Amino acid sequence: MADMPFPQSLTVHAASRVLEVGYSDGQTFRIPFELMRVYSPSAEVQGHGPGQEVLQTGKRLVTIDNIEQVGNYAIKPFFSDGHESGLFTWNYLYELGSKQDALWAEYFARIKAAGADRDAPMASKSGGSCGTGGGCGSSGADAPASSDGGCGSGACGCN
């Protein structure tokens, strides 16, 4: 994808909870941390296949405590709720930034359809362990982003 824009700047705006990403095509996106968190590319959020997505709520005030660069293709944000398994590629961040309005509308529709509250944490629907050893990570917050071993017991609904 030689035509895909590449990032030229990355700024974390902690007070406004926004990640600003500037691209080589002149586009600059201000992506709210909440949007990043609820659309994390991790197995915890996306599941292991179509139709397995897990609705994330209670993330409006989530912050990013740290970000690590992963090679030349992605970043790994460490969210304040313990979520740290999503690798956000530059292409995925571009998609989040350019499709924000549609993604917010989809998210709010999913909340309404589930009869959920945007600000109330979702209860885990899985019977698997969310603690150490094969559940959703040692902090009880995440599933691995990789598909090679993934979530162990399938307990990817942990928040």
N, C-alpha and C positions, 0 to 999 in steps of 0.2 A: 504494500500500500504506500507507494511513494508519494501519493497525493495527500495522504493524511497529515493534517497539521501537527506540529510538535510543540510541546510546551516551552515557553520562554521565561515564564515567571510563575512563582507559586508563593502566595502570601496567606498566612493564617491570621484571620481577624478574630481574636479570642472574644473580645467584648460583644461583637455582633454575631458571633458563632457562624462565621462564613469563611469558606475557603475560596480565595480568588485565584483563578488560573488564567494566565494569558497565553495565547497560542500564536504560532507563526503566521496564521492567516489574518491576524488582526483582531480576532475574537477574544474577548475577555469575559469569563463567566464568574459570577459570584454564587457559589453553591452552598446553601445552608447545610450545616452539620447534620441537622435532622434529616434532610433529604438523603444525604450520603448514608446515614445510619439505616434508614428504613429501606433503602435500595442497595444495601451492601451486597457485593457479589459473592459473599461467603455462603457456604452450605447451610449455615444456621438460618439465613434469610431466604435464599433461593431454593433450598432443598436440594435433592439429588436428581431432580428431573422435573419436567413440566407438570404443573398442578400441585407441586409439593411446596410452594412458596409459603413462608410463615409470616403472617401479618405482625408487624412490629409497632407497638404503641408505647406511650410513655417516654418518647425520645425527644420531645420538643426542646428540652433544656440540656440535651447532651452536648458535651464539649469534646474537643480533641486535645488530649494531653501531650501527644508526641506524634511525629510522623517520621517514618524511615523510608528512604528511597530504596526501591527494589530494582537492581540493575538499571537499565536505561529505559524501562518500559512501564514502571508502576510506582505507586507509593503504598505504604501500609500505615494507615492511621490507627492510633491507639485511642479509642473513645473512652470517655469518663465512666461509662457503664460497664467497662471491662471487655467490650467487644474489640478484638484485634486480629481477627482472622481474614478479613476482607482485603484482597489486593486490588486496588483501584488502578487499572491501566490508564495511560494517557487517553486512549480512545474512549474508555468507559467514562472518564471524567468529562470528556468533550460531549458525549451523549447525554450525561446527566445535566450538564450546563445548557445544552441546546434544546433539551426537551422538558425543561423544568415545569412549565405550565401544564403540559399533558400528564407528567408524572405526578404532580400534586393532585390533579383532578382524579386520576386513577386511584391514588392512595386514599383520598377522602371518600371515594365511592366504595372502596374495599372496607373502610372503617364503618361506613353506614350499613353496608350489606351484612357485616358481622355483628352489628348492634354493639359495637365497641366504642370506647371513649379514647380519643386521641392521646389524652394525658394519663390514662390509667395503664399501668403495665399489664401486658397480657399474661395470663396464667399459662404455665407450661401444659401442653396437651399430651406430652409424651410420658410414658411410664418409665423411661430410661433414667439413668443416673445423670445428674447435672454436676456432680462433684468431680473428684479426681478419678482417673482411670477409665478412659474410654467413652465418657459421656460427651459433654460439650466443652471440654477443656478444663484445665486445672482450676480456673477461677469460677467455674460453673456458668460461664457467660457465653462461650463460643464453641462452634464446630470448626474443624479445620477447613480451610478453603480448598484443599486439594481433593481430588476424587479418588485417590489411591489409599483407601483405608477410611477415609472420610470420618463419619461420626461414630464409628464403632457400633454402639448399641442402637443407633438410629435416633438418639435423643437430641435431635436438632432443633426442637422447639424451645430450648432453654433460653431464657432472657437474662 
